[in-house]
Amino acid sequence: MRRIHVHASAIALAFVSLGAAPSVRRARPAVPTARVTVVKAPESTDQRVVLLVRVEGDGMVLGSYQGRVHFDPAAFVVDSTAAGKDGSRYVNAAEAAKGSIRFAGFTTNGFKSADAVRIVGHATRPLASAKIAAELEVAGDLDGKSVAKTGLIAAAGLTAAK
């Protein structure tokens, strides 16, 4: 035992004598964020627009969220909505004619998919004029710890499909 201790001390002394100190890497704690994006799905056509609202956590396992999609109802008309299939996900399109769709979800073991809501509709004008945007009002991890308001990242416009 003593021999190992002396050997380790010699290595530390060598670092110090060479002007170097052993580096200690400390993981910097990630600031949890939750991001919402709206993606125009590849199966969209000129007559039928399919939008996917996606919610993802970074620096945590997403356990819950609540948000809204906003758009100009004179430029985009909603034909149907559907909530994602994993966890407990909800969509409320009661105010879609006014340009607002609410959505929420929670899970006890993490979402398998980022797809929170599927919106099918049609554009009465160029889709860009609908000014589609989404925001998160609240989000939290699996332990119920809330994401700070500064960590709720909104979507202004559509994100390209991956």
N, C-alpha and C positions, 0 to 999 in steps of 0.2 A: 504494500500500500504506500509506504513512504517513497519508494522509488518512482511510482506514478506521479505522486504529488510533486516531487522534485523535478521530474521531467516536464510536467505542465508548467511549473514555475519558470523553467528555463525557456520554454517557448514564449511565455508572456514577456519575459525579460528581453528576449530577442526582438519582439515587436517594438517594445519601448526603446531599445537601443537603436533600432533602425528609424526611429521617429514615426512609427506607425502604431496605431492602436487597433486592437481587434474590433471589427465593426459589429455592431449589434443591430440587426434589422428589427425595427418595431413596426408592426402593421398599423397603419394610420386608420383609425376607425372611419368607415364610410358614413357619410351623412345620408340617411335614407331619403329616397325620392320616389315619387309615383308620377308616371308620365301617361298621358292620354294622347292617342293619335287617331286620326280618321283616314282610312285608306280606301281608295277607289279600287274595288276588286277587279281582277283581270276578266271575269266573266261579264262585266258591264258592257252594254251596247249603247248605241245612240238613243234607243227608245227606252232602255231599262238601265238604271244606275244602281249598282249594289255598293253600299258603303259598309265598311267594317270599322267599328269603334273598338280600339284596343287599349287595354290598361295594363301597364307593367310596372313592377317595383324594381328598384335598384338599391343595393345595400341592405336589403331585407327580403323576407318572403312575404309577398303581398297577401294580406288576410281579409281586407275589406276596402270598399271604395264606394263613393257616391258622386255623381256628376251630371252634367247636362251637355247636350249638343244643341247649338244654335245655328240657325240658317234663315235666309230670306225666303219665306213661303211663297212669294210671288215668282221665285226663280227655281225652286225645288219643291216638288209635291211628294209627300210620303205615301206610298201605297201599302207597305207592311213593315213591321218590325219583329224581331225575334231576339230573345236574350240568349247568351252563350249557354252551353250545355253542361259545363262542369261547375262544381260548387253550387251555391244558391245565387242565381243571377236574375235580375228583374229589369224590365223596361216599361216605362209609362209614356205612351205616345198620345195621351189625351189632349195635349196642347200642340200637336204636330202642325195643325192648320195655322197656328200662330207662330210657328218657327222654333219650337222648343221640344226636345225629347229628354226625359229624365232617365237615368239608369243607375243601378246599384248592384253590388254583389258582396258576398262574404263566403268564407270557407274556413274549415278548422284545420286543414292540412295542406293548403296551397292550391292555387289554380293550375291546371294542366295546360291551359291555353290562355293567351292574352286576349282572345276575342270575347269582348263583353256584350256587344250588340251588333246585329246585322240589320241594316236599314235598306229597304228596296223602294225605289221611287223613280220619278222621271223629272228631267229638267225642262222647264218651259222656256228657258233662256240659256245662254252658255253657263255651264256649271260653275265657273269661276265667279259669276255674278251672284251666286247664292251665298257667298261669304260664309261657308261652312266652318264652324269652329267648335271646339269642345273644351270643357274645363272640368276639373275635379274640385268638389267642394270639401271632401274629406277623404282620407285614406289611412290605413293602419296596417300593422304587421300581424302575425299570427297570435301574438301575445296581447293584442289590443292597444299597443302603443301607437299613438297618432303620429302621422308625418307632419312636420311643421308646415305652415302655410307656404313658406318660401320653397319647400320641397315638392309642392304640387305643380307639375309642369303641364301647361295647357297646350292645345293645338290650335293654331291659326291657319286654316286652310287644310288642304289634303296632303297626305304624305304618300310618296311613291310606293307602290306595292313591291314587296321583296320577293 
